[in-house]
Amino acid sequence: MNAKLLLKTIFLIVVLMLLVLMGMHNRQDISFKLPPLLKETVSQPAALMYFGFFAVGVLTGTVLTAGGKGGGGSKSKSSS
């Protein structure tokens, strides 16, 4: 197994574990305002807000890293 992939997987598991802990301990409702996009105030449990922001961050990272040049690890061979 690739060490880089293992470290990324462990990092993702730790972040998800923190998300679960936040959800367990932050049950009160919070208000969220975003005047340019939302006309009304959204009131949801804090855990749902954390999860939503985390999901937006993951999707943003996926879009930014996906779709690069094809082949990724191709190297040109030179003959002597």
mmCIF file of the N, C-alpha and C atoms, coordinates in Angstrom:
data_MODEL
# 
_entry.id   MODEL 
# 
loop_
_atom_site.group_PDB 
_atom_site.id 
_atom_site.type_symbol 
_atom_site.label_atom_id 
_atom_site.label_alt_id 
_atom_site.label_comp_id 
_atom_site.label_asym_id 
_atom_site.label_entity_id 
_atom_site.label_seq_id 
_atom_site.pdbx_PDB_ins_code 
_atom_site.Cartn_x 
_atom_site.Cartn_y 
_atom_site.Cartn_z 
_atom_site.occupancy 
_atom_site.B_iso_or_equiv 
_atom_site.pdbx_formal_charge 
_atom_site.auth_seq_id 
_atom_site.auth_comp_id 
_atom_site.auth_asym_id 
_atom_site.auth_atom_id 
_atom_site.pdbx_PDB_model_num 
ATOM 1   N N  . MET A 1 1  ? 0.843   -1.179 0.000   1.00 0.00 ? 1  MET A N  1 
ATOM 2   C CA . MET A 1 1  ? 0.000   0.000  0.000   1.00 0.00 ? 1  MET A CA 1 
ATOM 3   C C  . MET A 1 1  ? 0.888   1.241  0.000   1.00 0.00 ? 1  MET A C  1 
ATOM 4   N N  . ASN A 1 2  ? 0.436   2.229  -0.688  1.00 0.00 ? 2  ASN A N  1 
ATOM 5   C CA . ASN A 1 2  ? 1.167   3.477  -0.782  1.00 0.00 ? 2  ASN A CA 1 
ATOM 6   C C  . ASN A 1 2  ? 1.094   4.234  0.553   1.00 0.00 ? 2  ASN A C  1 
ATOM 7   N N  . ALA A 1 3  ? 2.249   4.694  1.053   1.00 0.00 ? 3  ALA A N  1 
ATOM 8   C CA . ALA A 1 3  ? 2.295   5.385  2.347   1.00 0.00 ? 3  ALA A CA 1 
ATOM 9   C C  . ALA A 1 3  ? 1.517   6.694  2.294   1.00 0.00 ? 3  ALA A C  1 
ATOM 10  N N  . LYS A 1 4  ? 1.568   7.391  1.174   1.00 0.00 ? 4  LYS A N  1 
ATOM 11  C CA . LYS A 1 4  ? 0.861   8.659  1.038   1.00 0.00 ? 4  LYS A CA 1 
ATOM 12  C C  . LYS A 1 4  ? -0.651  8.435  1.124   1.00 0.00 ? 4  LYS A C  1 
ATOM 13  N N  . LEU A 1 5  ? -1.141  7.391  0.488   1.00 0.00 ? 5  LEU A N  1 
ATOM 14  C CA . LEU A 1 5  ? -2.563  7.066  0.547   1.00 0.00 ? 5  LEU A CA 1 
ATOM 15  C C  . LEU A 1 5  ? -2.971  6.689  1.968   1.00 0.00 ? 5  LEU A C  1 
ATOM 16  N N  . LEU A 1 6  ? -2.131  5.953  2.667   1.00 0.00 ? 6  LEU A N  1 
ATOM 17  C CA . LEU A 1 6  ? -2.419  5.569  4.048   1.00 0.00 ? 6  LEU A CA 1 
ATOM 18  C C  . LEU A 1 6  ? -2.517  6.795  4.950   1.00 0.00 ? 6  LEU A C  1 
ATOM 19  N N  . LEU A 1 7  ? -1.586  7.735  4.800   1.00 0.00 ? 7  LEU A N  1 
ATOM 20  C CA . LEU A 1 7  ? -1.618  8.955  5.614   1.00 0.00 ? 7  LEU A CA 1 
ATOM 21  C C  . LEU A 1 7  ? -2.855  9.798  5.306   1.00 0.00 ? 7  LEU A C  1 
ATOM 22  N N  . LYS A 1 8  ? -3.236  9.886  4.046   1.00 0.00 ? 8  LYS A N  1 
ATOM 23  C CA . LYS A 1 8  ? -4.438  10.634 3.678   1.00 0.00 ? 8  LYS A CA 1 
ATOM 24  C C  . LYS A 1 8  ? -5.680  9.985  4.274   1.00 0.00 ? 8  LYS A C  1 
ATOM 25  N N  . THR A 1 9  ? -5.726  8.662  4.257   1.00 0.00 ? 9  THR A N  1 
ATOM 26  C CA . THR A 1 9  ? -6.868  7.943  4.823   1.00 0.00 ? 9  THR A CA 1 
ATOM 27  C C  . THR A 1 9  ? -6.953  8.151  6.325   1.00 0.00 ? 9  THR A C  1 
ATOM 28  N N  . ILE A 1 10 ? -5.837  8.076  7.027   1.00 0.00 ? 10 ILE A N  1 
ATOM 29  C CA . ILE A 1 10 ? -5.815  8.298  8.473   1.00 0.00 ? 10 ILE A CA 1 
ATOM 30  C C  . ILE A 1 10 ? -6.245  9.728  8.791   1.00 0.00 ? 10 ILE A C  1 
ATOM 31  N N  . PHE A 1 11 ? -5.774  10.690 7.999   1.00 0.00 ? 11 PHE A N  1 
ATOM 32  C CA . PHE A 1 11 ? -6.151  12.090 8.204   1.00 0.00 ? 11 PHE A CA 1 
ATOM 33  C C  . PHE A 1 11 ? -7.659  12.275 8.032   1.00 0.00 ? 11 PHE A C  1 
ATOM 34  N N  . LEU A 1 12 ? -8.228  11.668 7.002   1.00 0.00 ? 12 LEU A N  1 
ATOM 35  C CA . LEU A 1 12 ? -9.661  11.779 6.758   1.00 0.00 ? 12 LEU A CA 1 
ATOM 36  C C  . LEU A 1 12 ? -10.465 11.141 7.900   1.00 0.00 ? 12 LEU A C  1 
ATOM 37  N N  . ILE A 1 13 ? -10.010 10.011 8.411   1.00 0.00 ? 13 ILE A N  1 
ATOM 38  C CA . ILE A 1 13 ? -10.690 9.354  9.530   1.00 0.00 ? 13 ILE A CA 1 
ATOM 39  C C  . ILE A 1 13 ? -10.647 10.236 10.776  1.00 0.00 ? 13 ILE A C  1 
ATOM 40  N N  . VAL A 1 14 ? -9.518  10.881 11.040  1.00 0.00 ? 14 VAL A N  1 
ATOM 41  C CA . VAL A 1 14 ? -9.406  11.775 12.199  1.00 0.00 ? 14 VAL A CA 1 
ATOM 42  C C  . VAL A 1 14 ? -10.353 12.958 12.052  1.00 0.00 ? 14 VAL A C  1 
ATOM 43  N N  . VAL A 1 15 ? -10.419 13.535 10.856  1.00 0.00 ? 15 VAL A N  1 
ATOM 44  C CA . VAL A 1 15 ? -11.323 14.664 10.637  1.00 0.00 ? 15 VAL A CA 1 
ATOM 45  C C  . VAL A 1 15 ? -12.777 14.233 10.813  1.00 0.00 ? 15 VAL A C  1 
ATOM 46  N N  . LEU A 1 16 ? -13.128 13.060 10.289  1.00 0.00 ? 16 LEU A N  1 
ATOM 47  C CA . LEU A 1 16 ? -14.496 12.565 10.460  1.00 0.00 ? 16 LEU A CA 1 
ATOM 48  C C  . LEU A 1 16 ? -14.810 12.283 11.932  1.00 0.00 ? 16 LEU A C  1 
ATOM 49  N N  . MET A 1 17 ? -13.817 11.799 12.676  1.00 0.00 ? 17 MET A N  1 
ATOM 50  C CA . MET A 1 17 ? -14.016 11.548 14.095  1.00 0.00 ? 17 MET A CA 1 
ATOM 51  C C  . MET A 1 17 ? -14.257 12.872 14.837  1.00 0.00 ? 17 MET A C  1 
ATOM 52  N N  . LEU A 1 18 ? -13.535 13.916 14.471  1.00 0.00 ? 18 LEU A N  1 
ATOM 53  C CA . LEU A 1 18 ? -13.779 15.222 15.067  1.00 0.00 ? 18 LEU A CA 1 
ATOM 54  C C  . LEU A 1 18 ? -15.176 15.734 14.719  1.00 0.00 ? 18 LEU A C  1 
ATOM 55  N N  . LEU A 1 19 ? -15.627 15.462 13.507  1.00 0.00 ? 19 LEU A N  1 
ATOM 56  C CA . LEU A 1 19 ? -16.961 15.864 13.090  1.00 0.00 ? 19 LEU A CA 1 
ATOM 57  C C  . LEU A 1 19 ? -18.027 15.158 13.930  1.00 0.00 ? 19 LEU A C  1 
ATOM 58  N N  . VAL A 1 20 ? -17.828 13.883 14.198  1.00 0.00 ? 20 VAL A N  1 
ATOM 59  C CA . VAL A 1 20 ? -18.763 13.137 15.050  1.00 0.00 ? 20 VAL A CA 1 
ATOM 60  C C  . VAL A 1 20 ? -18.766 13.708 16.465  1.00 0.00 ? 20 VAL A C  1 
ATOM 61  N N  . LEU A 1 21 ? -17.581 14.019 17.008  1.00 0.00 ? 21 LEU A N  1 
ATOM 62  C CA . LEU A 1 21 ? -17.508 14.599 18.352  1.00 0.00 ? 21 LEU A CA 1 
ATOM 63  C C  . LEU A 1 21 ? -18.209 15.951 18.411  1.00 0.00 ? 21 LEU A C  1 
ATOM 64  N N  . MET A 1 22 ? -18.036 16.777 17.381  1.00 0.00 ? 22 MET A N  1 
ATOM 65  C CA . MET A 1 22 ? -18.724 18.068 17.343  1.00 0.00 ? 22 MET A CA 1 
ATOM 66  C C  . MET A 1 22 ? -20.236 17.873 17.326  1.00 0.00 ? 22 MET A C  1 
ATOM 67  N N  . GLY A 1 23 ? -20.679 16.884 16.560  1.00 0.00 ? 23 GLY A N  1 
ATOM 68  C CA . GLY A 1 23 ? -22.111 16.617 16.482  1.00 0.00 ? 23 GLY A CA 1 
ATOM 69  C C  . GLY A 1 23 ? -22.687 16.137 17.802  1.00 0.00 ? 23 GLY A C  1 
ATOM 70  N N  . MET A 1 24 ? -21.904 15.384 18.558  1.00 0.00 ? 24 MET A N  1 
ATOM 71  C CA . MET A 1 24 ? -22.387 14.856 19.832  1.00 0.00 ? 24 MET A CA 1 
ATOM 72  C C  . MET A 1 24 ? -22.502 15.941 20.903  1.00 0.00 ? 24 MET A C  1 
ATOM 73  N N  . HIS A 1 25 ? -21.621 16.932 20.845  1.00 0.00 ? 25 HIS A N  1 
ATOM 74  C CA . HIS A 1 25 ? -21.547 17.909 21.930  1.00 0.00 ? 25 HIS A CA 1 
ATOM 75  C C  . HIS A 1 25 ? -22.117 19.281 21.577  1.00 0.00 ? 25 HIS A C  1 
ATOM 76  N N  . ASN A 1 26 ? -22.549 19.509 20.344  1.00 0.00 ? 26 ASN A N  1 
ATOM 77  C CA . ASN A 1 26 ? -23.109 20.802 19.938  1.00 0.00 ? 26 ASN A CA 1 
ATOM 78  C C  . ASN A 1 26 ? -24.505 20.587 19.368  1.00 0.00 ? 26 ASN A C  1 
ATOM 79  N N  . ARG A 1 27 ? -25.467 20.450 20.257  1.00 0.00 ? 27 ARG A N  1 
ATOM 80  C CA . ARG A 1 27 ? -26.834 20.154 19.825  1.00 0.00 ? 27 ARG A CA 1 
ATOM 81  C C  . ARG A 1 27 ? -27.730 21.381 19.763  1.00 0.00 ? 27 ARG A C  1 
ATOM 82  N N  . GLN A 1 28 ? -27.265 22.527 20.238  1.00 0.00 ? 28 GLN A N  1 
ATOM 83  C CA . GLN A 1 28 ? -28.118 23.708 20.228  1.00 0.00 ? 28 GLN A CA 1 
ATOM 84  C C  . GLN A 1 28 ? -28.272 24.249 18.801  1.00 0.00 ? 28 GLN A C  1 
ATOM 85  N N  . ASP A 1 29 ? -29.392 24.945 18.572  1.00 0.00 ? 29 ASP A N  1 
ATOM 86  C CA . ASP A 1 29 ? -29.634 25.541 17.262  1.00 0.00 ? 29 ASP A CA 1 
ATOM 87  C C  . ASP A 1 29 ? -28.805 26.807 17.103  1.00 0.00 ? 29 ASP A C  1 
ATOM 88  N N  . ILE A 1 30 ? -28.357 27.033 15.885  1.00 0.00 ? 30 ILE A N  1 
ATOM 89  C CA . ILE A 1 30 ? -27.650 28.267 15.570  1.00 0.00 ? 30 ILE A CA 1 
ATOM 90  C C  . ILE A 1 30 ? -28.327 28.895 14.354  1.00 0.00 ? 30 ILE A C  1 
ATOM 91  N N  . SER A 1 31 ? -28.148 30.189 14.201  1.00 0.00 ? 31 SER A N  1 
ATOM 92  C CA . SER A 1 31 ? -28.716 30.910 13.068  1.00 0.00 ? 31 SER A CA 1 
ATOM 93  C C  . SER A 1 31 ? -27.620 31.202 12.061  1.00 0.00 ? 31 SER A C  1 
ATOM 94  N N  . PHE A 1 32 ? -27.953 31.017 10.803  1.00 0.00 ? 32 PHE A N  1 
ATOM 95  C CA . PHE A 1 32 ? -26.994 31.235 9.721   1.00 0.00 ? 32 PHE A CA 1 
ATOM 96  C C  . PHE A 1 32 ? -27.607 32.211 8.731   1.00 0.00 ? 32 PHE A C  1 
ATOM 97  N N  . LYS A 1 33 ? -26.893 33.304 8.437   1.00 0.00 ? 33 LYS A N  1 
ATOM 98  C CA . LYS A 1 33 ? -27.367 34.311 7.490   1.00 0.00 ? 33 LYS A CA 1 
ATOM 99  C C  . LYS A 1 33 ? -26.357 34.434 6.345   1.00 0.00 ? 33 LYS A C  1 
ATOM 100 N N  . LEU A 1 34 ? -26.869 34.509 5.148   1.00 0.00 ? 34 LEU A N  1 
ATOM 101 C CA . LEU A 1 34 ? -26.038 34.729 3.960   1.00 0.00 ? 34 LEU A CA 1 
ATOM 102 C C  . LEU A 1 34 ? -26.867 35.570 2.985   1.00 0.00 ? 34 LEU A C  1 
ATOM 103 N N  . PRO A 1 35 ? -26.952 36.893 3.267   1.00 0.00 ? 35 PRO A N  1 
ATOM 104 C CA . PRO A 1 35 ? -27.882 37.754 2.543   1.00 0.00 ? 35 PRO A CA 1 
ATOM 105 C C  . PRO A 1 35 ? -27.821 37.690 1.004   1.00 0.00 ? 35 PRO A C  1 
ATOM 106 N N  . PRO A 1 36 ? -26.675 37.584 0.381   1.00 0.00 ? 36 PRO A N  1 
ATOM 107 C CA . PRO A 1 36 ? -26.726 37.548 -1.092  1.00 0.00 ? 36 PRO A CA 1 
ATOM 108 C C  . PRO A 1 36 ? -27.418 36.294 -1.653  1.00 0.00 ? 36 PRO A C  1 
ATOM 109 N N  . LEU A 1 37 ? -27.337 35.166 -0.938  1.00 0.00 ? 37 LEU A N  1 
ATOM 110 C CA . LEU A 1 37 ? -27.878 33.912 -1.454  1.00 0.00 ? 37 LEU A CA 1 
ATOM 111 C C  . LEU A 1 37 ? -29.155 33.461 -0.758  1.00 0.00 ? 37 LEU A C  1 
ATOM 112 N N  . LEU A 1 38 ? -29.255 33.704 0.536   1.00 0.00 ? 38 LEU A N  1 
ATOM 113 C CA . LEU A 1 38 ? -30.420 33.263 1.303   1.00 0.00 ? 38 LEU A CA 1 
ATOM 114 C C  . LEU A 1 38 ? -31.187 34.473 1.818   1.00 0.00 ? 38 LEU A C  1 
ATOM 115 N N  . LYS A 1 39 ? -32.481 34.530 1.518   1.00 0.00 ? 39 LYS A N  1 
ATOM 116 C CA . LYS A 1 39 ? -33.295 35.663 1.963   1.00 0.00 ? 39 LYS A CA 1 
ATOM 117 C C  . LYS A 1 39 ? -33.703 35.518 3.425   1.00 0.00 ? 39 LYS A C  1 
ATOM 118 N N  . GLU A 1 40 ? -33.857 34.273 3.895   1.00 0.00 ? 40 GLU A N  1 
ATOM 119 C CA . GLU A 1 40 ? -34.278 34.024 5.264   1.00 0.00 ? 40 GLU A CA 1 
ATOM 120 C C  . GLU A 1 40 ? -33.121 33.481 6.090   1.00 0.00 ? 40 GLU A C  1 
ATOM 121 N N  . THR A 1 41 ? -33.225 33.643 7.390   1.00 0.00 ? 41 THR A N  1 
ATOM 122 C CA . THR A 1 41 ? -32.234 33.074 8.298   1.00 0.00 ? 41 THR A CA 1 
ATOM 123 C C  . THR A 1 41 ? -32.495 31.584 8.447   1.00 0.00 ? 41 THR A C  1 
ATOM 124 N N  . VAL A 1 42 ? -31.452 30.786 8.340   1.00 0.00 ? 42 VAL A N  1 
ATOM 125 C CA . VAL A 1 42 ? -31.562 29.340 8.503   1.00 0.00 ? 42 VAL A CA 1 
ATOM 126 C C  . VAL A 1 42 ? -31.181 29.011 9.941   1.00 0.00 ? 42 VAL A C  1 
ATOM 127 N N  . SER A 1 43 ? -32.042 28.286 10.628  1.00 0.00 ? 43 SER A N  1 
ATOM 128 C CA . SER A 1 43 ? -31.773 27.868 11.996  1.00 0.00 ? 43 SER A CA 1 
ATOM 129 C C  . SER A 1 43 ? -31.756 26.343 12.042  1.00 0.00 ? 43 SER A C  1 
ATOM 130 N N  . GLN A 1 44 ? -30.577 25.789 12.287  1.00 0.00 ? 44 GLN A N  1 
ATOM 131 C CA . GLN A 1 44 ? -30.373 24.344 12.316  1.00 0.00 ? 44 GLN A CA 1 
ATOM 132 C C  . GLN A 1 44 ? -29.476 23.994 13.497  1.00 0.00 ? 44 GLN A C  1 
ATOM 133 N N  . PRO A 1 45 ? -29.464 22.723 13.900  1.00 0.00 ? 45 PRO A N  1 
ATOM 134 C CA . PRO A 1 45 ? -28.508 22.302 14.925  1.00 0.00 ? 45 PRO A CA 1 
ATOM 135 C C  . PRO A 1 45 ? -27.069 22.533 14.449  1.00 0.00 ? 45 PRO A C  1 
ATOM 136 N N  . ALA A 1 46 ? -26.225 22.864 15.369  1.00 0.00 ? 46 ALA A N  1 
ATOM 137 C CA . ALA A 1 46 ? -24.833 23.163 15.034  1.00 0.00 ? 46 ALA A CA 1 
ATOM 138 C C  . ALA A 1 46 ? -24.158 21.991 14.327  1.00 0.00 ? 46 ALA A C  1 
ATOM 139 N N  . ALA A 1 47 ? -24.498 20.773 14.722  1.00 0.00 ? 47 ALA A N  1 
ATOM 140 C CA . ALA A 1 47 ? -23.875 19.594 14.114  1.00 0.00 ? 47 ALA A CA 1 
ATOM 141 C C  . ALA A 1 47 ? -24.165 19.530 12.615  1.00 0.00 ? 47 ALA A C  1 
ATOM 142 N N  . LEU A 1 48 ? -25.394 19.861 12.222  1.00 0.00 ? 48 LEU A N  1 
ATOM 143 C CA . LEU A 1 48 ? -25.726 19.860 10.796  1.00 0.00 ? 48 LEU A CA 1 
ATOM 144 C C  . LEU A 1 48 ? -24.954 20.936 10.047  1.00 0.00 ? 48 LEU A C  1 
ATOM 145 N N  . MET A 1 49 ? -24.776 22.084 10.684  1.00 0.00 ? 49 MET A N  1 
ATOM 146 C CA . MET A 1 49 ? -23.992 23.158 10.054  1.00 0.00 ? 49 MET A CA 1 
ATOM 147 C C  . MET A 1 49 ? -22.549 22.719 9.868   1.00 0.00 ? 49 MET A C  1 
ATOM 148 N N  . TYR A 1 50 ? -21.958 22.101 10.881  1.00 0.00 ? 50 TYR A N  1 
ATOM 149 C CA . TYR A 1 50 ? -20.586 21.612 10.758  1.00 0.00 ? 50 TYR A CA 1 
ATOM 150 C C  . TYR A 1 50 ? -20.476 20.613 9.608   1.00 0.00 ? 50 TYR A C  1 
ATOM 151 N N  . PHE A 1 51 ? -21.431 19.682 9.550   1.00 0.00 ? 51 PHE A N  1 
ATOM 152 C CA . PHE A 1 51 ? -21.409 18.675 8.502   1.00 0.00 ? 51 PHE A CA 1 
ATOM 153 C C  . PHE A 1 51 ? -21.552 19.314 7.126   1.00 0.00 ? 51 PHE A C  1 
ATOM 154 N N  . GLY A 1 52 ? -22.441 20.284 7.004   1.00 0.00 ? 52 GLY A N  1 
ATOM 155 C CA . GLY A 1 52 ? -22.623 20.972 5.718   1.00 0.00 ? 52 GLY A CA 1 
ATOM 156 C C  . GLY A 1 52 ? -21.372 21.705 5.277   1.00 0.00 ? 52 GLY A C  1 
ATOM 157 N N  . PHE A 1 53 ? -20.730 22.413 6.188   1.00 0.00 ? 53 PHE A N  1 
ATOM 158 C CA . PHE A 1 53 ? -19.500 23.131 5.830   1.00 0.00 ? 53 PHE A CA 1 
ATOM 159 C C  . PHE A 1 53 ? -18.377 22.157 5.482   1.00 0.00 ? 53 PHE A C  1 
ATOM 160 N N  . PHE A 1 54 ? -18.307 21.043 6.191   1.00 0.00 ? 54 PHE A N  1 
ATOM 161 C CA . PHE A 1 54 ? -17.309 20.025 5.890   1.00 0.00 ? 54 PHE A CA 1 
ATOM 162 C C  . PHE A 1 54 ? -17.544 19.446 4.495   1.00 0.00 ? 54 PHE A C  1 
ATOM 163 N N  . ALA A 1 55 ? -18.814 19.170 4.167   1.00 0.00 ? 55 ALA A N  1 
ATOM 164 C CA . ALA A 1 55 ? -19.147 18.620 2.854   1.00 0.00 ? 55 ALA A CA 1 
ATOM 165 C C  . ALA A 1 55 ? -18.781 19.599 1.739   1.00 0.00 ? 55 ALA A C  1 
ATOM 166 N N  . VAL A 1 56 ? -19.057 20.865 1.947   1.00 0.00 ? 56 VAL A N  1 
ATOM 167 C CA . VAL A 1 56 ? -18.695 21.876 0.943   1.00 0.00 ? 56 VAL A CA 1 
ATOM 168 C C  . VAL A 1 56 ? -17.180 21.920 0.769   1.00 0.00 ? 56 VAL A C  1 
ATOM 169 N N  . GLY A 1 57 ? -16.444 21.820 1.860   1.00 0.00 ? 57 GLY A N  1 
ATOM 170 C CA . GLY A 1 57 ? -14.975 21.825 1.773   1.00 0.00 ? 57 GLY A CA 1 
ATOM 171 C C  . GLY A 1 57 ? -14.438 20.612 1.033   1.00 0.00 ? 57 GLY A C  1 
ATOM 172 N N  . VAL A 1 58 ? -15.010 19.436 1.304   1.00 0.00 ? 58 VAL A N  1 
ATOM 173 C CA . VAL A 1 58 ? -14.566 18.221 0.615   1.00 0.00 ? 58 VAL A CA 1 
ATOM 174 C C  . VAL A 1 58 ? -14.866 18.315 -0.880  1.00 0.00 ? 58 VAL A C  1 
ATOM 175 N N  . LEU A 1 59 ? -16.066 18.774 -1.225  1.00 0.00 ? 59 LEU A N  1 
ATOM 176 C CA . LEU A 1 59 ? -16.414 18.919 -2.643  1.00 0.00 ? 59 LEU A CA 1 
ATOM 177 C C  . LEU A 1 59 ? -15.527 19.937 -3.339  1.00 0.00 ? 59 LEU A C  1 
ATOM 178 N N  . THR A 1 60 ? -15.226 21.034 -2.662  1.00 0.00 ? 60 THR A N  1 
ATOM 179 C CA . THR A 1 60 ? -14.340 22.041 -3.239  1.00 0.00 ? 60 THR A CA 1 
ATOM 180 C C  . THR A 1 60 ? -12.950 21.463 -3.476  1.00 0.00 ? 60 THR A C  1 
ATOM 181 N N  . GLY A 1 61 ? -12.420 20.741 -2.510  1.00 0.00 ? 61 GLY A N  1 
ATOM 182 C CA . GLY A 1 61 ? -11.111 20.113 -2.684  1.00 0.00 ? 61 GLY A CA 1 
ATOM 183 C C  . GLY A 1 61 ? -11.103 19.092 -3.803  1.00 0.00 ? 61 GLY A C  1 
ATOM 184 N N  . THR A 1 62 ? -12.184 18.336 -3.936  1.00 0.00 ? 62 THR A N  1 
ATOM 185 C CA . THR A 1 62 ? -12.289 17.343 -5.000  1.00 0.00 ? 62 THR A CA 1 
ATOM 186 C C  . THR A 1 62 ? -12.298 18.013 -6.367  1.00 0.00 ? 62 THR A C  1 
ATOM 187 N N  . VAL A 1 63 ? -13.064 19.072 -6.498  1.00 0.00 ? 63 VAL A N  1 
ATOM 188 C CA . VAL A 1 63 ? -13.134 19.776 -7.776  1.00 0.00 ? 63 VAL A CA 1 
ATOM 189 C C  . VAL A 1 63 ? -11.788 20.402 -8.126  1.00 0.00 ? 63 VAL A C  1 
ATOM 190 N N  . LEU A 1 64 ? -11.107 20.944 -7.137  1.00 0.00 ? 64 LEU A N  1 
ATOM 191 C CA . LEU A 1 64 ? -9.827  21.601 -7.403  1.00 0.00 ? 64 LEU A CA 1 
ATOM 192 C C  . LEU A 1 64 ? -8.720  20.611 -7.764  1.00 0.00 ? 64 LEU A C  1 
ATOM 193 N N  . THR A 1 65 ? -8.773  19.395 -7.227  1.00 0.00 ? 65 THR A N  1 
ATOM 194 C CA . THR A 1 65 ? -7.704  18.438 -7.490  1.00 0.00 ? 65 THR A CA 1 
ATOM 195 C C  . THR A 1 65 ? -8.025  17.486 -8.632  1.00 0.00 ? 65 THR A C  1 
ATOM 196 N N  . ALA A 1 66 ? -9.275  17.363 -9.013  1.00 0.00 ? 66 ALA A N  1 
ATOM 197 C CA . ALA A 1 66 ? -9.662  16.415 -10.063 1.00 0.00 ? 66 ALA A CA 1 
ATOM 198 C C  . ALA A 1 66 ? -9.499  17.043 -11.444 1.00 0.00 ? 66 ALA A C  1 
ATOM 199 N N  . GLY A 1 67 ? -9.352  16.178 -12.431 1.00 0.00 ? 67 GLY A N  1 
ATOM 200 C CA . GLY A 1 67 ? -9.370  16.618 -13.813 1.00 0.00 ? 67 GLY A CA 1 
ATOM 201 C C  . GLY A 1 67 ? -8.099  17.267 -14.301 1.00 0.00 ? 67 GLY A C  1 
ATOM 202 N N  . GLY A 1 68 ? -6.972  16.929 -13.725 1.00 0.00 ? 68 GLY A N  1 
ATOM 203 C CA . GLY A 1 68 ? -5.699  17.464 -14.205 1.00 0.00 ? 68 GLY A CA 1 
ATOM 204 C C  . GLY A 1 68 ? -5.312  16.780 -15.509 1.00 0.00 ? 68 GLY A C  1 
ATOM 205 N N  . LYS A 1 69 ? -4.075  16.895 -15.878 1.00 0.00 ? 69 LYS A N  1 
ATOM 206 C CA . LYS A 1 69 ? -3.593  16.233 -17.092 1.00 0.00 ? 69 LYS A CA 1 
ATOM 207 C C  . LYS A 1 69 ? -3.671  14.726 -16.930 1.00 0.00 ? 69 LYS A C  1 
ATOM 208 N N  . GLY A 1 70 ? -4.061  14.044 -17.984 1.00 0.00 ? 70 GLY A N  1 
ATOM 209 C CA . GLY A 1 70 ? -4.182  12.589 -17.931 1.00 0.00 ? 70 GLY A CA 1 
ATOM 210 C C  . GLY A 1 70 ? -2.830  11.915 -17.784 1.00 0.00 ? 70 GLY A C  1 
ATOM 211 N N  . GLY A 1 71 ? -2.824  10.770 -17.160 1.00 0.00 ? 71 GLY A N  1 
ATOM 212 C CA . GLY A 1 71 ? -1.579  10.002 -17.049 1.00 0.00 ? 71 GLY A CA 1 
ATOM 213 C C  . GLY A 1 71 ? -0.782  10.296 -15.795 1.00 0.00 ? 71 GLY A C  1 
ATOM 214 N N  . GLY A 1 72 ? -0.940  11.418 -15.189 1.00 0.00 ? 72 GLY A N  1 
ATOM 215 C CA . GLY A 1 72 ? -0.319  11.789 -13.933 1.00 0.00 ? 72 GLY A CA 1 
ATOM 216 C C  . GLY A 1 72 ? 1.119   11.388 -13.741 1.00 0.00 ? 72 GLY A C  1 
ATOM 217 N N  . GLY A 1 73 ? 1.442   10.111 -13.756 1.00 0.00 ? 73 GLY A N  1 
ATOM 218 C CA . GLY A 1 73 ? 2.789   9.662  -13.440 1.00 0.00 ? 73 GLY A CA 1 
ATOM 219 C C  . GLY A 1 73 ? 3.579   9.207  -14.642 1.00 0.00 ? 73 GLY A C  1 
ATOM 220 N N  . SER A 1 74 ? 3.193   9.591  -15.831 1.00 0.00 ? 74 SER A N  1 
ATOM 221 C CA . SER A 1 74 ? 3.927   9.137  -17.021 1.00 0.00 ? 74 SER A CA 1 
ATOM 222 C C  . SER A 1 74 ? 5.236   9.895  -17.154 1.00 0.00 ? 74 SER A C  1 
ATOM 223 N N  . LYS A 1 75 ? 6.273   9.160  -17.458 1.00 0.00 ? 75 LYS A N  1 
ATOM 224 C CA . LYS A 1 75 ? 7.615   9.745  -17.631 1.00 0.00 ? 75 LYS A CA 1 
ATOM 225 C C  . LYS A 1 75 ? 8.084   9.431  -19.047 1.00 0.00 ? 75 LYS A C  1 
ATOM 226 N N  . SER A 1 76 ? 8.771   10.372 -19.606 1.00 0.00 ? 76 SER A N  1 
ATOM 227 C CA . SER A 1 76 ? 9.302   10.131 -20.951 1.00 0.00 ? 76 SER A CA 1 
ATOM 228 C C  . SER A 1 76 ? 10.598  9.334  -20.849 1.00 0.00 ? 76 SER A C  1 
ATOM 229 N N  . LYS A 1 77 ? 10.756  8.377  -21.756 1.00 0.00 ? 77 LYS A N  1 
ATOM 230 C CA . LYS A 1 77 ? 11.962  7.552  -21.772 1.00 0.00 ? 77 LYS A CA 1 
ATOM 231 C C  . LYS A 1 77 ? 12.925  8.126  -22.802 1.00 0.00 ? 77 LYS A C  1 
ATOM 232 N N  . SER A 1 78 ? 14.157  8.265  -22.410 1.00 0.00 ? 78 SER A N  1 
ATOM 233 C CA . SER A 1 78 ? 15.154  8.742  -23.370 1.00 0.00 ? 78 SER A CA 1 
ATOM 234 C C  . SER A 1 78 ? 16.126  7.612  -23.666 1.00 0.00 ? 78 SER A C  1 
ATOM 235 N N  . SER A 1 79 ? 16.431  7.451  -24.937 1.00 0.00 ? 79 SER A N  1 
ATOM 236 C CA . SER A 1 79 ? 17.376  6.393  -25.322 1.00 0.00 ? 79 SER A CA 1 
ATOM 237 C C  . SER A 1 79 ? 18.746  6.998  -25.564 1.00 0.00 ? 79 SER A C  1 
ATOM 238 N N  . SER A 1 80 ? 19.790  6.303  -25.145 1.00 0.00 ? 80 SER A N  1 
ATOM 239 C CA . SER A 1 80 ? 21.148  6.822  -25.308 1.00 0.00 ? 80 SER A CA 1 
ATOM 240 C C  . SER A 1 80 ? 21.804  6.190  -26.502 1.00 0.00 ? 80 SER A C  1 
# 
